[in-house]
Amino acid sequence: MSILARLFALTLVAAIPAVVAQPVLAQGASDAAQSYSADERAFLDSYISRTAMPSATVAGDIAVGTQLSGSLSYHAIDGHPRFRGHRYTHVNNNHVIVDGNNRVIAIHRHH
């Protein structure tokens, strides 16, 4: 292996921990999975605790990309530009962040 190839390989290996260490809030394998900073997560924790709602029960697993029913209760997420147009609901004891079409984009776990 050439020196250039070795340096390239070492650069890739060194970059992996930086990618893995980013705070990830979403659960699931979909491309729609969102990742949020610690500040954004703290905002969601605070916002959700102030606007608490009972958990609805939905059959099956809820994952990123799941289309939820329009009959569930949703709260707009106000006060932060990152969440403009997003809403959340409480389903199967998880706070679920959805887009404007009720499609799950993140499952929020309180920290």
N, C-alpha and C positions, 0 to 999 in steps of 0.2 A: 504494500500500500504506500502511495506517495506521501510525502510530508504534507502537501496541500490537502489530500483526502483525510489524513489523520486530524489535521487542524479543524477541518470542516466537521468531522464526526465529533470531536471534543466540544466544539461550539454548540452543536445540537444537543448533546448530553447536558451541557451546562445550562441550556435554556429551559429544559424540561421542568425543573423545580419551580421556576418562576411562573410557568403556565399552570401547574398543578396547585400552587399556593394561592391562586386568586380565589376570593370568596365566591362560592357558588351557592345560590339559593334554590335553584330549580332542581327538581328530581325527575329524571326521565332521559330518554335517549333522543328525543326529537330535536330537530334543528331549531325549533321555536323556544327551546329552553333559555331562560334569561339568567344572567348572572348579575349580582348586585354588589356594590361596595359595602363596607361596614357601616358607613353613614346611611346609605339607602336602607339597609337591613334594620338599623336602629329606628329610622323613620317609620318603616312598616310595623315594627313591634309596637311602637308608641301609638300609631294611628289605629291599628287593629284593636289594641287594648281599650282605646277610648270609644270605639264604635262596635263593641262586642255584639255578637249575634249567636243564637243557639246553632248547634251543628245539625244540619240536615243529613239524613241517611240516603245514600244513593247505592243501588246495586252495582257490584263490580268494582274493579280497581280504578282509581283516578290517577292519571299520569299526564305528563305534559303532552299536549296534542289532543286530549280527550275533549269532545264537544259536550258541554253541559246543557241541561234543559233551561229554557227561558223562564220556567215556572219557579226556579230557586230565587231566594232573596239575594240581591247583590248590593254592595255599597261602592260608590265611586271612590277612588283614592285621590283625594284633593290635597293640595298644599305642597306638592313636589313635582317639578317639571318632568322628571323621569317617568312618572306614573300617569301622565296625562292620557286620558282615554282608556285607562285600565280600571278594573273593578276587582273586588274580592268577594268571596263567599266562604262560608264555613261548611265543609262537606266531609262526612266520615271522620270527624275530629281533626281535620286539616284545614288550614286557611289557604285557599286556592286563589291565585291571581289569574284573571282572565282578560282576554282582549275584548274589543267591542262586539265580537260575535260569540261570546261565551266559550271560547276555546281556551283551554288551560295553557298558560305560558309559564307558570311557576307554581310550586307548592311551597308555601312559606312555613318554615319550622322556627318556632320561637327560640331565642337564645337566652 
